[in-house]
Amino acid sequence: MKSSNTESEQQRSTDNAQATGKASLSVRGHWTLSTMLVAVMAAGFWVFARGFLLTRMVLPDRSISSELPYTGVATAEGTCEWYPAKFERVIVLVVDALRVDFATWSSELNSTAAGEAKPYHNRLPVLERLGTARPEQAQLFRFRADPPTTTLQRLKGLTTGQLPTFIDAGSNFAGSAIDEDNWLQALRRRPAEGCDAATGQARTGARNLVFLGDDTWLSLFPEELHDTQAAEANGTWQSGEGWARVREFPSLNVWDLDTVDDGVLSRLPQLLLGPEAAEAQMGAEQAARVQGQRRRWRELVRQQQTWAHADFGVTGMGSAQVDAARLHNEWEVIVAHGLGVDHCGHRFGPEHAAISGKLEQMNAAIELITEAIDGDARATALVVLGDHGMDGTGDHGGDSPREVDAALWIYANRPWRSAAGDARAARTLRAAEARLAEATVDADLQHAWWRNTHLSEAYGGRVAAPEQRSVAQIDLVPTLALALGLPVPFNNLGAAVPEMFADDGGSGEWGLLRALRLNAAQTLRYVDAYTAASPAHGFPAAALRSWHA
């Protein structure tokens, strides 16, 4: 019996030892497998990051007025040799998430099968009315964004002319300052850059700038958008620096449809109409007109607490050195960024009735701005744009047609285009299209990059869409820079919109050829600098040689 028990205990000891050995082997195998798995995942992420999460080198170079982009060519001192400024004043009105079909007027586009209009259908009639009545002063474009279609990345593209990479998308809510050349920096740079449209001579002082709206801009441009009101008050400001007024409003509360828009719309009348005290010096008819406009502006503001701000006190937004009258008379560039349409999309979606009210509010504001600049003797342009669109749920960030197709509308208080100029621009575009057709590029670039032929299909229309001129968002950068007499930002990859320059120089093609030559030389200069600085630039050697041929 004892022997039997001893044998049983020995057998249990043997079994336990074997089980322990198996468990020990299993642990070693587990760690080996885990190590291999981590290595494979790390390798996979490295390949993904190298191939999809592209990065690019930011060059510190700046374009300056005293140096043309052609190799070894300097400008004569005191002259404007990039491009003579077309406009003395420009207003850039960003209507966040202004999708192209929100701005396109059509009796059938965007309507349902039953013929019922969408809530956003034909809510911006001022664009159609002025475009029809004054075609030489206005034009609507499809304004195609490059993904990611998030506001911060779009603002980078709209100011630098560069293509933000997907790895930037995670920083949409925590942007860092832009440290590459951009047109805002050129406006405020000292010594001054560019040409004075009034005199035709080189600038002697930085531009006077006003910013109103989305506070995202301040995270990107803390130096360029530095308000000078405090410096004016304490005597440290000098007139050669140019003055700036900056009123930013919080942007992340998507449930709030009105605060940012009200902040913008309540302050624009001070700049466009001047102080109320000045009405006493006007004739009766002019005073009545201005009072009527001021009243209409006030009716657009939805939150009455807006008027409690110090900006609406006796001195307005002025200071002892730069009073309200100077603000009105001397501003040169206004950037205003409203968020109501975008927030309405995030909160309710584009099919909700609330979007009608926000678009109608923007329509009334655009109408009032055009009335004000029509009465200005100085050459003034209004640029209305969407930074991106929105999908069927009101969101954005991806690359679907509704997210990338924004709207761009350019209006000026004097003619800037003509039938003859448009014909010149069309010939240029057809020639470019023919060259692209020979290249191995995306089909959209080959066949439809400058004419919007898919609007009806993509946006639910029941008839063929109207032919719509299409431009890339980064194309605004060289266009705006040259129209303001500024050098094109060094890192820009956008192409100047030919219609803007095709009518310059009388019956010849001087303006179009000069603008496109400057643009092409600037782009090639950037490519040369980039390939020299980045061994992993990715450009084929044959392509680099052909660009210099």
KADA-V112077 format. One record per residue. N is the residue number from 1. SS is DSSP state (H for helix, E for strand, - for the rest). OMEGA is omega in whole degrees, 0 to 359 (* if undefined). Layout:
n:ss:omega
N:SS:OMEGA
N:SS:OMEGA
This chain:
n:ss:omega
1:-:179
2:H:178
3:H:180
4:H:179
5:H:179
6:H:179
7:H:179
8:H:179
9:H:179
10:H:180
11:H:178
12:H:179
13:H:178
14:H:179
15:H:180
16:H:180
17:H:180
18:H:179
19:H:179
20:H:178
21:H:179
22:H:180
23:H:180
24:H:178
25:H:180
26:H:179
27:H:179
28:H:178
29:H:179
30:H:181
31:H:178
32:H:179
33:H:180
34:H:179
35:H:179
36:H:181
37:H:178
38:H:180
39:H:179
40:H:179
41:H:179
42:H:178
43:H:179
44:H:179
45:H:179
46:H:179
47:H:180
48:H:182
49:H:180
50:H:185
51:H:186
52:-:180
53:-:185
54:-:174
55:-:177
56:-:178
57:-:177
58:-:180
59:-:182
60:-:185
61:-:178
62:-:169
63:-:180
64:-:184
65:-:185
66:-:182
67:E:177
68:-:182
69:-:176
70:-:185
71:-:174
72:-:182
73:-:177
74:E:179
75:-:176
76:-:183
77:-:176
78:-:180
79:-:180
80:-:189
81:-:170
82:-:176
83:-:179
84:-:184
85:-:176
86:-:186
87:-:174
88:-:183
89:E:178
90:E:172
91:E:175
92:E:180
93:E:178
94:E:173
95:E:187
96:-:178
97:-:177
98:-:180
99:E:187
100:H:182
101:H:171
102:H:184
103:H:183
104:-:180
105:-:177
106:-:179
107:-:183
108:-:181
109:-:179
110:-:177
111:-:181
112:-:179
113:-:180
114:-:179
115:-:180
116:-:182
117:-:172
118:-:181
119:-:182
120:-:186
121:-:174
122:-:180
123:-:177
124:-:184
125:H:181
126:H:179
127:H:179
128:H:184
129:H:181
130:H:178
131:H:178
132:H:183
133:H:183
134:-:184
135:-:179
136:-:181
137:-:186
138:E:174
139:E:178
140:E:179
141:E:160
142:E:190
143:E:192
144:E:181
145:-:171
146:-:178
147:-:7
148:-:183
149:-:173
150:-:191
151:H:184
152:H:180
153:H:179
154:H:178
155:H:175
156:H:180
157:H:183
158:H:182
159:H:181
160:H:185
161:-:181
162:-:180
163:-:178
164:-:181
165:-:183
166:H:180
167:H:177
168:H:190
169:H:181
170:H:182
171:H:185
172:-:183
173:-:180
174:-:185
175:-:175
176:-:185
177:-:176
178:-:183
179:-:176
180:-:186
181:-:180
182:-:186
183:H:175
184:H:178
185:H:179
186:H:178
187:H:187
188:H:186
189:-:175
190:-:5
191:-:189
192:-:178
193:-:166
194:-:189
195:E:176
196:-:184
197:-:183
198:-:185
199:-:184
200:-:182
201:-:179
202:E:180
203:-:175
204:-:180
205:-:178
206:-:182
207:-:175
208:-:192
209:E:174
210:E:172
211:E:177
212:E:170
213:E:189
214:E:184
215:-:176
216:H:181
217:H:183
218:H:176
219:H:180
220:H:186
221:-:183
222:-:180
223:-:181
224:-:181
225:-:177
226:-:182
227:-:182
228:-:185
229:H:180
230:H:179
231:H:176
232:H:182
233:H:183
234:H:173
235:-:181
236:-:181
237:-:176
238:-:188
239:H:179
240:H:179
241:H:187
242:-:179
243:-:179
244:E:172
245:E:185
246:E:176
247:E:182
248:E:182
249:E:185
250:-:190
251:-:192
252:-:179
253:-:185
254:-:176
255:-:181
256:-:184
257:-:195
258:-:189
259:H:182
260:H:180
261:H:179
262:H:178
263:H:179
264:H:187
265:H:181
266:H:184
267:H:180
268:H:180
269:H:178
270:H:182
271:H:185
272:H:184
273:H:180
274:-:181
275:-:181
276:H:181
277:H:182
278:H:181
279:H:179
280:H:181
281:H:183
282:-:171
283:-:185
284:H:183
285:H:180
286:H:179
287:H:180
288:H:179
289:H:181
290:H:178
291:H:178
292:H:178
293:H:180
294:H:178
295:H:179
296:H:175
297:H:183
298:H:180
299:H:180
300:H:183
301:-:187
302:-:184
303:-:185
304:H:179
305:H:177
306:H:187
307:H:180
308:H:183
309:-:181
310:H:178
311:H:182
312:H:175
313:-:185
314:-:183
315:-:182
316:-:179
317:-:184
318:-:177
319:-:180
320:-:182
321:-:179
322:-:184
323:-:184
324:H:179
325:H:178
326:H:177
327:H:181
328:H:187
329:H:192
330:H:179
331:-:181
332:-:177
333:E:173
334:E:172
335:E:180
336:E:185
337:E:178
338:E:186
339:-:188
340:H:181
341:H:179
342:H:180
343:H:176
344:H:177
345:H:180
346:H:185
347:H:187
348:H:188
349:-:184
350:-:182
351:-:183
352:-:182
353:-:182
354:H:182
355:H:177
356:H:181
357:H:180
358:H:179
359:H:178
360:H:175
361:H:178
362:H:178
363:H:179
364:H:179
365:H:179
366:H:179
367:H:179
368:H:178
369:H:181
370:H:177
371:H:181
372:H:183
373:H:175
374:H:178
375:-:181
376:-:180
377:-:181
378:-:178
379:-:187
380:E:179
381:E:173
382:E:178
383:E:178
384:E:184
385:E:168
386:-:179
387:-:178
388:-:175
389:-:174
390:-:179
391:-:184
392:-:178
393:-:181
394:-:181
395:-:179
396:-:183
397:-:182
398:-:186
399:-:177
400:-:181
401:H:183
402:H:178
403:H:184
404:H:184
405:E:175
406:E:180
407:E:174
408:E:178
409:E:180
410:E:179
411:E:176
412:E:182
413:-:172
414:-:183
415:-:175
416:-:177
417:-:179
418:-:178
419:H:179
420:H:178
421:H:178
422:H:178
423:H:177
424:H:180
425:H:180
426:H:178
427:H:178
428:H:181
429:H:179
430:H:177
431:H:178
432:H:179
433:H:179
434:H:178
435:H:180
436:H:180
437:H:179
438:-:184
439:-:177
440:-:181
441:-:179
442:-:183
443:H:179
444:H:177
445:H:183
446:H:194
447:H:188
448:-:186
449:-:182
450:-:172
451:E:182
452:E:182
453:-:185
454:-:187
455:H:182
456:H:183
457:H:186
458:H:187
459:H:171
460:-:178
461:-:183
462:-:179
463:-:178
464:-:183
465:-:173
466:-:179
467:-:187
468:E:178
469:E:185
470:E:176
471:E:175
472:E:181
473:-:182
474:-:177
475:H:178
476:H:187
477:H:178
478:H:180
479:H:181
480:H:181
481:H:182
482:H:179
483:H:177
484:-:181
485:-:181
486:-:170
487:-:179
488:-:180
489:-:189
490:-:187
491:-:184
492:-:174
493:-:181
494:-:178
495:-:179
496:-:178
497:-:189
498:H:180
499:H:182
500:H:187
501:-:188
502:-:181
503:-:179
504:-:178
505:-:177
506:-:185
507:-:179
508:-:182
509:-:184
510:H:185
511:H:182
512:H:182
513:H:181
514:H:181
515:H:182
516:H:178
517:H:177
518:H:181
519:H:181
520:H:180
521:H:179
522:H:181
523:H:180
524:H:177
525:H:178
526:H:180
527:H:179
528:H:180
529:H:182
530:H:180
531:H:177
532:H:184
533:H:185
534:-:179
535:-:181
536:-:185
537:-:176
538:-:179
539:-:176
540:-:180
541:H:180
542:H:180
543:H:179
544:H:179
545:H:182
546:H:180
547:H:180
548:-:183
549:-:*
